Amino acid sequence: MLYFERLTNQGEEDKAEQEAGARGGHGGRGGARGGPARSLHRHRGEEEGFVRVAGDGAHPPQRRLLGPHHARPPQQAPRRRRRRGRRLDHVLLPPRICAGGFGGNVGHDPHVLYTLSAVQVLCLFDRLDVLDVDKVADYVARLQNEDGSFSGDIWGEVDTRFSYIALCTLSLLHRLHKIDMQKAVDFVVSCKNLDGGFGAMPGGESHAGQIFCCVGALAIAGSLHHIDRDLLGWWLCERQCKDGGLNGRPEKLADVCYSWWVLSSLIMIDRVHWIDKEKLTKFILNCQDKENGGISDRPDNAVDIYHTYFGVAGLSLMEYPGVKPMDPAYALPLDVVNRVFLRK
């Protein structure tokens, strides 16, 4: 939890420094506080801006998963509400209103990936009411192609990731009727391989990440009957390495992120009992930075928010004590998913 606090605090400190620099002017070398180093940090922030909506979505789910006993003390509640307001402001600023979709940062072009991230963040905060739901749903629906696939944006890249993202977004918004569901399912099924797995496109190599996207899309569409559960379950279980971790495809090293991609898929096809959960749990816990918090891809590597999220989510799927349950298809806490669908 302290790891997430430091990330939030650092972001607020950086923003305050930038605002102070703007008030003080930027003329000459001394105009910006910190000189060249500060300038480098600023440019790096601009280049990394495309991940910010997805990144903002990573903080709240992890805090929710860790449960109420990891919450801040009561005296910090007002500060927490102010931060929550600022996070929501950041999510709501990036959308290109004319298109209906969200971009990765303010002024960026919309993309279906960041649109799902924004919708998930708003689901976490129970604020879908701030959206023009039909405009967002229409943006996603327009990205469906004649063969049932989905493009990520107006530039036309096609990938089964975008099929999952589109179905997940529209399902959370209760707007699945806006697309041709049968064509969407047919395209995903066309990406199934002889080994039981799925690729990014028809004929593409099976990969655990793409398998999650395809299985998740079929689960949301109510079409899991297209999957050979035993064959796919075998392929996924073969991803467990000697160190207990999971990899994404044959002959690769284990990586904490696949704790989510593989486990969630196994749960959706009812084959999660085919792997050694005890060894996988030990692998994830060994990837912790025990002094500063956070989880890395492998033991003794540097931690990051991406692997911290998937590590905590993987522990959740294995019902680790003190971690709240996750929905394997929507990648959100189960109580959030229940709230979204039971309220309708």
C-alpha positions as CSV (number, residue, x, y, z in Angstrom):
1,M,0.0,0.0,0.0
2,L,2.9,2.4,0.8
3,Y,4.1,1.8,-2.8
4,F,0.9,3.2,-4.2
5,E,1.0,6.1,-1.7
6,R,4.5,7.1,-2.9
7,L,3.4,7.0,-6.5
8,T,0.4,9.3,-5.8
9,N,2.5,11.7,-3.7
10,Q,5.2,11.9,-6.3
11,G,2.7,12.7,-9.0
12,E,1.3,15.5,-7.0
13,E,4.7,16.9,-6.1
14,D,5.7,16.8,-9.8
15,K,2.6,18.7,-10.7
16,A,3.2,21.3,-8.0
17,E,6.7,21.8,-9.3
18,Q,5.5,22.2,-12.8
19,E,2.9,24.8,-11.8
20,A,5.5,26.7,-9.8
21,G,7.9,26.6,-12.8
22,A,5.1,28.0,-15.0
23,R,4.5,30.9,-12.6
24,G,8.2,31.6,-12.4
25,G,8.8,31.7,-16.1
26,H,11.0,29.5,-18.3
27,G,13.4,32.0,-19.8
28,G,17.0,30.8,-20.1
29,R,18.7,27.9,-18.4
30,G,17.6,28.9,-15.0
31,G,14.0,29.5,-15.8
32,A,12.8,26.0,-15.0
33,R,13.6,24.6,-11.6
34,G,16.2,21.9,-11.9
35,G,17.7,23.0,-15.2
36,P,18.4,20.3,-17.8
37,A,17.5,17.5,-15.5
38,R,14.0,19.0,-14.9
39,S,13.6,19.6,-18.7
40,L,14.4,15.9,-19.3
41,H,11.8,14.9,-16.8
42,R,9.3,17.1,-18.4
43,H,9.9,15.7,-21.9
44,R,9.9,12.1,-20.6
45,G,6.5,12.9,-19.1
46,E,5.2,14.1,-22.5
47,E,6.5,10.9,-24.2
48,E,4.9,8.7,-21.6
49,G,1.6,10.5,-21.6
50,F,-0.1,7.9,-23.8
51,V,-0.2,5.4,-20.8
52,R,-1.6,7.8,-18.3
53,V,-5.3,6.9,-18.5
54,A,-4.5,3.2,-18.2
55,G,-2.0,4.0,-15.5
56,D,-4.6,5.9,-13.5
57,G,-6.8,2.9,-13.7
58,A,-4.2,0.8,-12.1
59,H,-4.0,2.6,-8.7
60,P,-7.7,2.3,-7.6
61,P,-8.2,-1.4,-8.4
62,Q,-5.2,-2.4,-6.4
63,R,-6.3,-0.4,-3.4
64,R,-9.7,-1.9,-3.7
65,L,-8.3,-5.4,-3.9
66,L,-6.2,-4.9,-0.8
67,G,-9.4,-4.4,1.2
68,P,-10.6,-2.0,3.9
69,H,-7.9,-3.0,6.4
70,H,-5.3,-1.3,4.1
71,A,-7.2,1.9,3.9
72,R,-5.7,5.3,5.1
73,P,-6.4,6.5,8.7
74,P,-9.7,8.5,9.1
75,Q,-7.8,11.8,9.5
76,Q,-6.5,11.4,6.0
77,A,-10.0,11.0,4.5
78,P,-10.4,14.7,3.3
79,R,-7.1,14.5,1.5
80,R,-8.2,11.2,-0.1
81,R,-11.4,12.8,-1.4
82,R,-9.4,15.7,-2.9
83,R,-7.1,13.2,-4.6
84,R,-10.1,11.2,-5.9
85,G,-11.6,14.4,-7.4
86,R,-8.3,15.2,-9.1
87,R,-8.0,11.6,-10.5
88,L,-11.6,11.8,-11.9
89,D,-10.8,15.3,-13.4
90,H,-7.8,13.7,-15.2
91,V,-9.9,10.9,-16.6
92,L,-12.6,13.2,-17.8
93,L,-10.3,15.8,-19.4
94,P,-8.8,13.5,-22.1
95,P,-11.9,12.5,-24.1
96,R,-12.2,13.9,-27.6
97,I,-15.9,14.9,-27.2
98,C,-16.6,15.0,-30.9
99,A,-15.6,11.3,-31.2
100,G,-16.9,9.9,-28.0
101,G,-13.8,8.0,-27.1
102,F,-10.9,8.6,-24.7
103,G,-7.3,9.3,-25.4
104,G,-4.3,8.4,-23.2
105,N,-3.9,12.0,-22.1
106,V,-5.3,15.5,-22.7
107,G,-5.3,16.3,-26.4
108,H,-4.4,12.8,-27.6
109,D,-6.5,11.0,-30.2
110,P,-9.1,8.6,-28.9
111,H,-8.4,4.9,-28.8
112,V,-10.5,2.0,-27.7
113,L,-7.9,0.9,-25.2
114,Y,-8.0,4.1,-23.3
115,T,-11.7,4.3,-23.6
116,L,-12.0,1.0,-21.7
117,S,-9.5,2.2,-19.1
118,A,-11.6,5.4,-18.6
119,V,-14.8,3.4,-18.3
120,Q,-13.2,1.0,-15.8
121,V,-11.9,3.9,-13.6
122,L,-15.4,5.4,-13.6
123,C,-16.9,2.1,-12.6
124,L,-14.5,1.9,-9.7
125,F,-15.6,5.3,-8.5
126,D,-19.3,4.6,-9.3
127,R,-19.4,7.6,-11.6
128,L,-20.6,6.3,-15.0
129,D,-23.2,9.0,-14.7
130,V,-20.7,11.6,-15.9
131,L,-20.5,9.9,-19.3
132,D,-22.6,10.4,-22.4
133,V,-23.0,6.6,-22.5
134,D,-24.5,6.4,-26.0
135,K,-21.8,8.7,-27.5
136,V,-19.0,6.5,-26.0
137,A,-20.8,3.3,-27.1
138,D,-21.3,4.7,-30.6
139,Y,-17.6,5.4,-30.8
140,V,-16.7,1.8,-30.0
141,A,-19.4,0.4,-32.3
142,R,-18.1,2.4,-35.2
143,L,-14.8,0.6,-34.9
144,Q,-16.3,-2.8,-35.8
145,N,-15.3,-4.0,-39.2
146,E,-17.3,-6.0,-41.8
147,D,-15.6,-9.3,-40.7
148,G,-16.6,-8.7,-37.1
149,S,-13.2,-7.6,-35.9
150,F,-12.5,-4.3,-34.2
151,S,-9.9,-1.6,-35.0
152,G,-8.2,0.1,-32.1
153,D,-8.8,3.6,-33.6
154,I,-9.5,5.3,-36.9
155,W,-6.1,4.2,-38.3
156,G,-7.3,0.7,-38.6
157,E,-5.0,-1.7,-36.6
158,V,-6.9,-4.9,-36.0
159,D,-6.2,-7.3,-33.1
160,T,-8.2,-9.7,-30.9
161,R,-7.2,-7.4,-28.0
162,F,-9.6,-4.8,-29.5
163,S,-12.4,-7.4,-29.8
164,Y,-12.2,-8.0,-26.0
165,I,-11.9,-4.3,-25.2
166,A,-14.9,-3.4,-27.3
167,L,-17.1,-6.1,-25.8
168,C,-15.9,-5.3,-22.3
169,T,-16.6,-1.6,-22.7
170,L,-20.0,-2.0,-24.3
171,S,-21.0,-4.6,-21.7
172,L,-20.1,-2.3,-18.8
173,L,-22.1,0.4,-20.5
174,H,-25.1,-2.0,-21.2
175,R,-24.8,-1.3,-24.9
176,L,-23.8,-4.7,-26.5
177,H,-26.8,-4.4,-28.8
178,K,-25.0,-1.7,-30.8
179,I,-22.7,-4.2,-32.5
180,D,-23.1,-7.3,-34.6
181,M,-22.4,-9.8,-31.8
182,Q,-22.5,-12.9,-34.1
183,K,-19.8,-11.4,-36.4
184,A,-17.7,-10.4,-33.3
185,V,-17.8,-13.9,-32.0
186,D,-17.1,-15.5,-35.4
187,F,-14.0,-13.3,-35.8
188,V,-12.6,-14.3,-32.4
189,V,-13.3,-18.0,-33.1
190,S,-11.5,-17.7,-36.4
191,C,-8.3,-16.9,-34.4
192,K,-8.4,-20.2,-32.6
193,N,-5.4,-22.5,-33.3
194,L,-4.9,-26.3,-33.4
195,D,-3.2,-26.2,-30.0
196,G,-6.4,-24.8,-28.5
197,G,-5.0,-21.3,-28.0
198,F,-5.7,-18.0,-29.7
199,G,-3.6,-15.4,-31.6
200,A,-3.9,-11.8,-32.4
201,M,-5.3,-12.6,-35.9
202,P,-6.3,-15.7,-37.8
203,G,-3.2,-17.9,-38.0
204,G,-1.4,-15.9,-35.3
205,E,0.7,-17.6,-32.7
206,S,-1.1,-18.6,-29.5
207,H,-0.2,-16.3,-26.6
208,A,-1.5,-16.2,-23.1
209,G,-2.4,-12.5,-23.4
210,Q,-4.3,-13.0,-26.6
211,I,-6.0,-16.1,-25.0
212,F,-7.3,-14.0,-22.1
213,C,-8.7,-11.4,-24.6
214,C,-10.4,-14.1,-26.7
215,V,-11.7,-16.2,-23.8
216,G,-12.8,-13.0,-22.1
217,A,-14.6,-11.8,-25.2
218,L,-16.4,-15.1,-25.6
219,A,-17.3,-15.2,-21.9
220,I,-18.9,-11.7,-22.2
221,A,-20.7,-12.8,-25.4
222,G,-22.0,-16.0,-23.7
223,S,-20.1,-18.1,-26.3
224,L,-17.6,-20.2,-24.3
225,H,-19.0,-23.3,-26.0
226,H,-16.6,-22.6,-29.0
227,I,-13.6,-23.4,-26.8
228,D,-12.1,-26.9,-26.4
229,R,-11.6,-26.5,-22.6
230,D,-9.4,-29.5,-22.1
231,L,-7.1,-28.7,-25.0
232,L,-6.8,-25.0,-24.0
233,G,-6.5,-25.9,-20.3
234,W,-3.6,-28.2,-21.2
235,W,-1.8,-25.4,-23.2
236,L,-2.3,-22.9,-20.4
237,C,-1.1,-25.3,-17.7
238,E,2.0,-25.9,-19.7
239,R,2.9,-22.2,-19.1
240,Q,3.9,-23.0,-15.4
241,C,7.7,-23.0,-15.1
242,K,9.9,-24.8,-12.7
243,D,10.1,-21.7,-10.5
244,G,6.3,-21.8,-10.1
245,G,5.7,-18.7,-12.3
246,L,3.8,-18.6,-15.6
247,N,5.1,-17.6,-19.0
248,G,3.1,-16.3,-22.0
249,R,4.3,-18.9,-24.6
250,P,6.7,-21.8,-24.8
251,E,10.4,-21.3,-24.1
252,K,9.9,-18.0,-22.4
253,L,10.8,-16.9,-18.8
254,A,8.1,-16.7,-16.2
255,D,6.6,-13.2,-15.6
256,V,4.3,-12.1,-12.8
257,C,1.9,-10.5,-15.3
258,Y,0.9,-13.9,-16.7
259,S,-0.4,-14.8,-13.2
260,W,-3.4,-12.8,-14.4
261,W,-3.6,-13.6,-18.1
262,V,-3.3,-17.4,-17.5
263,L,-5.2,-17.8,-14.3
264,S,-8.2,-15.7,-15.4
265,S,-8.5,-17.7,-18.6
266,L,-8.3,-21.0,-16.6
267,I,-11.0,-19.8,-14.3
268,M,-13.3,-18.9,-17.1
269,I,-12.9,-22.4,-18.6
270,D,-13.1,-24.1,-15.2
271,R,-9.6,-25.6,-15.3
272,V,-7.7,-23.5,-12.7
273,H,-7.3,-26.5,-10.5
274,W,-4.8,-27.9,-13.1
275,I,-1.9,-25.7,-12.0
276,D,0.1,-25.6,-8.7
277,K,-1.3,-22.6,-6.9
278,E,1.0,-22.9,-4.0
279,K,4.1,-22.6,-6.2
280,L,2.6,-19.7,-8.2
281,T,1.8,-17.9,-5.0
282,K,5.3,-18.3,-3.7
283,F,6.7,-17.0,-7.0
284,I,4.5,-13.8,-6.9
285,L,5.5,-13.2,-3.2
286,N,9.1,-13.6,-4.0
287,C,8.8,-10.8,-6.6
288,Q,7.9,-8.3,-3.9
289,D,10.2,-5.5,-2.8
290,K,10.0,-6.2,0.9
291,E,11.5,-2.8,1.9
292,N,9.7,-0.4,-0.4
293,G,6.7,-2.3,-1.6
294,G,5.6,-3.2,-5.1
295,I,6.0,-6.3,-7.2
296,S,8.4,-6.9,-10.2
297,D,8.2,-9.2,-13.2
298,R,10.7,-11.6,-11.6
299,P,12.5,-11.9,-8.2
300,D,15.1,-9.2,-7.6
301,N,14.1,-7.0,-10.5
302,A,12.8,-3.4,-10.2
303,V,9.1,-3.1,-9.3
304,D,6.6,-1.2,-11.3
305,I,2.9,-0.4,-11.2
306,Y,2.0,-2.8,-14.1
307,H,3.4,-5.9,-12.4
308,T,2.2,-4.8,-9.0
309,Y,-1.4,-4.7,-10.3
310,F,-1.2,-8.1,-12.0
311,G,0.6,-9.7,-9.0
312,V,-2.1,-8.5,-6.6
313,A,-4.8,-9.6,-9.2
314,G,-3.2,-13.0,-9.5
315,L,-3.2,-13.5,-5.7
316,S,-6.9,-12.4,-5.7
317,L,-7.7,-15.1,-8.3
318,M,-6.1,-17.7,-6.0
319,E,-8.2,-16.4,-3.0
320,Y,-5.1,-15.2,-1.1
321,P,-6.1,-14.1,2.4
322,G,-6.8,-10.4,2.7
323,V,-7.2,-9.7,-1.0
324,K,-10.7,-9.1,-2.4
325,P,-12.0,-11.2,-5.2
326,M,-11.6,-10.2,-8.9
327,D,-13.9,-10.9,-11.8
328,P,-11.8,-12.9,-14.3
329,A,-13.6,-11.5,-17.4
330,Y,-13.9,-7.8,-16.6
331,A,-10.6,-7.4,-14.7
332,L,-12.4,-5.4,-12.0
333,P,-13.1,-6.2,-8.3
334,L,-16.1,-8.5,-8.1
335,D,-18.1,-6.1,-5.9
336,V,-17.7,-3.4,-8.6
337,V,-18.9,-5.7,-11.4
338,N,-21.9,-6.8,-9.3
339,R,-22.8,-3.1,-8.6
340,V,-22.6,-2.3,-12.3
341,F,-24.9,-5.1,-13.4
342,L,-27.2,-5.6,-10.5
343,R,-28.1,-1.9,-10.4
344,K,-29.4,-2.0,-14.0
